[in-house]
Amino acid sequence: MYLHLGKGTVVNTDEIIGIFDLDITSQSHLTRKYLNMAEKAGQVINAAEDIPKSFVVCCERGKKTVYLSQMASATLLRRAESGIL
C-alpha cells in the first residue's frame, strides 16, 4: 500500500520506519542533529508546500530518506493504518 505525503510524493508503507511530529520531536537536540545530518547527506525530500508539520523516515534497499510533509503526523498515521491514500 502507498501513502501520499504531499506535492505528489508517495511512499510505500512497507518502507516507513516512523512518522514523527516535527514540532514535538524537534525540541530534542538529538532529533535536530539527526535532521541536520540527513539534510547534509542529501537524504531529505521536502514534500510540503507550506511549513512542514511532520517528517517520515523511510528505508528502501538500505537507503534512508527523510520526507518533510505539511500534513500532521496523526493524519498520516491514520491514513497509513486505514489504507486511505
Beta strands, then each sheet from edge to edge (+ up, - down):
strand 1: 2-6
strand 2: 9-12
strand 3: 16-21
strand 4: 44-46
strand 5: 54-60
strand 6: 63-69
sheet 1: 1+ 2-
sheet 2: 3+ 5- 6+ 4+
end
